[in-house]
Amino acid sequence: MRPRFGVVSFAMNSTSTSDPVAKVLLPVLVHEVNNTTQLLVGLRALLDIPGGEALFAERTDDLARASQRMDELGFALAVLATANGSNMLLARRDERAIRILWQLAIQSLERSGEAQVAVSGEPPLMASSALNGWQLPWSAAAVLLVASEAAGVDAWRWRWDEGGRLIGRCASGNGASETMFAAIAERVPGVSITHENDALTWSVPDSMLRR
C-alpha cells in the first residue's frame, strides 16, 4: 500500500532546496511534541490539587519518560534543521541518531493505520565522529521514505544486519530511480546505496558506527 505523502515529491536532485524528509517527518514530530506536552501539562496540574504532591511523586517515571522523549524529539528537529542549512545541531551528537530518525520515519509511514513497515533488527549506534552528526540518520530515513513512496510500504521487507547495513527486498519490483538514491548519497560522503532489481542496501564505513 502506498503512503499518502500528498504533494511531497521525492524527485530529489543536487540543486533542490526542498527536503522531502523534513516535509514527511515534521507532522509526526509536531504530533509527538504535542503528546509529550500534554503529559507534562497533566503532571503540572497534579501539583495544583489537594494531595497532588503525593500523586506527582508516584508519576516520576512519567516525568523521566517525557524528558527523554523531548530530548529525542529536539535532537530529531535539530537534524532536520541542520540538513536544511541551519546548523542547529552544533556540537551535539547522539549515538542513537539513526534509531531516532528511523523510528520517526516508520511512524510517518504508519500514521494512516493502513500499512505497517515490515522490519527486523535494529539500526546501529552512530560514532560521535561520524561526519557532522546529521547525515547518517537523515540518509537512512530518506532511503526508507523514497523506497516506500516508489513501490508502496507493503511491498518492502527491511532488515538491519549485524554489520549495521540496511537491506530491503521489494516484492513488487523497485519503482524508485537510481537518480533518487544518488541524490541522497551525494549529500552524505561515505554512504553507499546499492539498488539492483528487487534489492536495496544502505551501508556506511564501519568507522562511522559505534561498536
C-alpha positions in Angstrom: 0.0 0.0 0.0 1.3 3.4 -0.9 1.8 6.1 1.7 -0.2 9.3 1.5 2.5 11.9 1.2 0.2 14.4 -0.5 2.2 16.8 -2.6 5.6 15.7 -1.3 7.9 14.9 -4.2 10.9 12.7 -3.9 12.4 13.7 -7.2 15.5 14.9 -5.4 18.5 16.4 -7.1 21.7 18.1 -6.1 20.2 21.6 -6.6 16.9 21.0 -4.8 16.2 23.3 -1.9 13.3 21.2 -0.7 13.9 18.4 1.7 11.2 15.7 1.4 12.4 14.1 4.6 11.5 17.2 6.7 8.1 17.5 4.9 7.2 14.0 5.8 8.6 13.8 9.4 7.6 17.2 10.7 3.9 16.3 11.1 4.9 13.3 13.3 7.4 15.5 15.2 4.6 18.0 15.9 2.2 15.2 17.0 4.8 13.7 19.3 5.7 17.0 20.9 2.1 17.7 21.5 1.5 14.4 23.1 4.5 14.8 25.4 3.5 18.4 26.2 0.0 17.1 27.2 1.6 14.6 29.6 3.7 17.4 31.2 0.6 19.6 31.5 -1.2 16.8 33.3 1.7 16.3 35.7 1.8 20.0 36.4 -1.9 20.0 37.1 -1.4 17.4 39.8 0.6 20.0 41.8 -2.5 22.3 42.0 -4.9 19.9 43.7 -5.0 18.8 47.3 -2.7 15.8 47.8 -1.3 16.4 44.4 2.3 16.3 45.6 1.9 12.7 46.6 0.3 11.8 43.2 3.1 13.7 41.4 5.7 11.7 43.3 4.1 8.5 42.1 4.4 9.7 38.5 8.1 10.5 38.4 8.6 7.7 35.9 6.3 9.6 33.5 8.3 12.7 34.1 11.5 10.9 33.2 10.0 9.4 30.1 8.7 12.8 29.0 12.1 14.3 29.5 13.8 11.6 27.4 11.2 11.9 24.6 11.6 15.6 24.5 15.4 15.1 24.2 14.9 12.7 21.3 12.4 15.0 19.5 14.7 18.0 20.0 17.6 16.1 18.5 15.5 15.0 15.5 14.4 18.6 14.9 18.0 19.8 15.0 19.0 17.1 12.5 16.3 18.2 10.1 17.1 21.9 10.5 20.9 21.2 10.0 20.1 19.1 6.9 18.4 22.2 5.5 21.2 24.6 6.1 20.8 25.8 9.7 23.4 24.4 12.0 21.2 23.8 14.9 22.9 20.5 15.8 26.2 22.4 16.5 28.5 20.0 18.5 25.6 17.9 19.8 25.8 14.2 19.0 23.7 11.2 19.9 24.7 7.6 19.3 21.0 6.7 18.9 20.7 9.2 16.0 19.9 6.6 13.3 17.4 4.9 15.5 15.6 8.1 16.4 15.1 9.2 12.8 14.4 5.7 11.6 11.6 5.3 14.1 10.1 8.7 13.2 10.2 7.7 9.5 8.3 4.5 10.4 5.7 6.4 12.3 5.3 8.8 9.4 4.5 5.8 7.1 2.2 4.2 9.5 0.2 7.3 10.5 -2.9 6.3 8.5 -3.1 2.9 10.0 -3.4 1.4 6.6 0.1 -0.1 6.3 2.9 -1.3 8.5 6.6 -1.2 7.9 8.0 -4.8 7.9 11.4 -4.5 9.6 13.6 -6.7 11.6 16.7 -5.9 13.6 17.7 -2.5 15.0 19.6 0.4 13.4 23.3 0.7 14.6 24.6 3.2 17.0 26.5 6.0 15.5 30.0 7.1 16.3 30.3 10.6 17.6 32.9 11.4 14.9 30.6 10.5 12.0 30.6 13.5 9.7 28.6 16.4 11.0 26.1 14.3 13.0 23.0 14.6 10.8 23.9 12.9 7.6 23.6 9.2 8.6 20.3 9.4 10.3 18.9 11.7 7.6 20.0 9.4 4.8 18.6 6.2 6.4 15.2 7.9 6.8 15.4 9.2 3.3 16.0 5.8 1.8 13.0 4.3 3.6 10.7 7.1 2.6 11.9 7.2 -1.1 11.6 3.5 -1.5 8.2 3.4 0.2 6.9 6.3 -2.0 8.1 4.5 -5.1 6.8 1.0 -4.6 4.5 1.2 -1.6 5.0 0.4 2.1 3.7 -3.1 2.0 5.9 -4.2 -0.9 9.1 -3.9 1.2 10.7 -6.1 3.8 13.6 -4.4 5.7 16.3 -5.8 7.8 19.2 -4.3 9.8 22.0 -6.8 9.8 24.7 -7.1 12.5 27.2 -5.1 10.4 24.9 -2.0 10.6 23.6 -2.3 7.0 20.0 -1.7 6.0 18.8 -4.3 3.5 15.5 -4.0 1.7 13.7 -6.5 -0.5 10.8 -5.4 -2.7 8.1 -7.9 -3.7 6.6 -5.9 -6.5 9.7 -4.6 -8.2 11.5 -1.4 -7.1 10.0 1.6 -8.7 12.5 4.1 -7.4 15.0 5.5 -9.8 18.8 5.5 -9.4 18.7 9.3 -9.5 16.6 9.4 -6.3 19.1 7.4 -4.3 22.1 9.0 -6.0 20.8 12.4 -4.7 20.7 11.0 -1.1 24.2 9.5 -1.4 25.6 12.8 -2.8 24.8 14.6 0.4 26.4 12.0 2.6 30.1 11.3 2.0 30.9 7.6 2.6 27.3 6.3 2.4 26.8 3.5 -0.1 23.3 2.9 -1.6 23.1 0.0 -4.0 19.9 -0.6 -5.9 19.6 -3.7 -8.1 16.4 -5.3 -9.2 14.3 -6.0 -6.1 17.2 -5.4 -3.6 18.3 -2.2 -1.9 21.2 -1.8 0.5 22.3 1.2 2.6 25.7 1.0 4.3 28.4 3.2 5.7 32.0 2.7 6.7 32.5 0.8 10.0 34.4 3.8 11.4 31.2 5.8 11.4 29.4 3.3 13.6 29.9 2.7 17.3 30.8 -0.9 18.2 
